[in-house]
Amino acid sequence: MRKNMIVLLILAVLVLVAAVQAVHLTTLKAKIDAGAVKVGGASKVTVATPGASGTGSGIDSLPTMVGGC
């Protein structure tokens, strides 16, 4: 009986959290549609790798076999 009560309590908490998140998401969507909140765009991030010159870098310069038997 006690185990069932604990499972029921956890389930109720999860449903409550899901309901709160749904309300927040709906409110945020309404604010975005109304123009009250600006949505930032994705920014391009470049990563410099050591020893990567213009030629031979990327997937073409990877070894065909790495370790193993």
C-alpha positions in Angstrom: 0.0 0.0 0.0 2.8 2.4 0.9 4.6 1.7 -2.4 1.5 2.5 -4.4 1.1 5.8 -2.5 4.7 6.8 -3.3 4.3 5.9 -7.0 1.0 7.9 -7.1 2.7 10.9 -5.5 5.6 10.8 -8.0 3.2 10.5 -10.9 1.1 13.5 -9.6 4.3 15.6 -9.3 5.3 14.7 -12.8 1.9 15.6 -14.2 1.9 18.9 -12.3 5.4 19.8 -13.7 4.2 18.9 -17.2 1.2 21.1 -16.8 3.3 24.1 -15.5 5.7 23.7 -18.4 2.8 23.6 -20.9 1.3 26.8 -19.5 4.7 28.5 -19.6 5.3 27.4 -23.2 1.9 28.6 -24.3 2.5 32.0 -22.6 5.9 32.3 -24.2 4.5 31.4 -27.6 1.8 34.1 -27.2 4.4 36.7 -26.2 6.5 35.8 -29.2 3.5 36.0 -31.6 2.6 39.4 -30.1 6.2 40.7 -30.5 6.8 41.2 -26.8 9.8 38.9 -26.9 12.5 38.9 -29.5 13.9 35.5 -30.6 17.6 35.5 -31.1 19.0 33.9 -34.3 21.6 31.3 -34.4 25.2 32.5 -34.6 27.8 30.8 -36.7 30.7 29.5 -34.6 34.0 28.6 -36.2 36.5 26.4 -34.4 40.2 26.5 -35.4 41.9 23.2 -35.3 45.7 23.0 -34.8 47.5 22.2 -38.0 44.5 22.7 -40.2 45.6 24.5 -43.3 43.4 25.3 -46.3 44.1 22.0 -48.0 43.7 18.5 -46.6 41.7 19.5 -43.6 38.3 18.1 -42.7 36.9 14.7 -43.3 39.2 13.9 -46.2 42.3 14.0 -44.1 41.1 11.5 -41.5 42.8 8.1 -41.3 40.9 5.2 -42.8 41.6 2.9 -39.9 42.0 4.0 -36.3 43.4 1.4 -33.8 41.8 -1.9 -33.4 43.1 -5.4 -34.1 
